[in-house]
């Protein structure tokens, strides 16, 4: 349990640091600083999905567990929305940074 707890503490500290990098990246319009947050938060969303499936699959006979799974997935849906907002900003920066070169053949 200490190993898992230590891993989670390190993961959340890394997620906080990547969130700071993301804010700096948005202010400076640098899409490269947004990638660590997108990856780290994507892993958190994936964990929420797997945890909800485990909870529902293991304890589906109890109605309160189904409710907890629903709450977990609603929270996951909000996290997906937040991830999509950051990803759409990433795409805007990518579009702005790409060169506008057109090759015209005679």
Beta strands, then each sheet from edge to edge (+ up, - down):
end
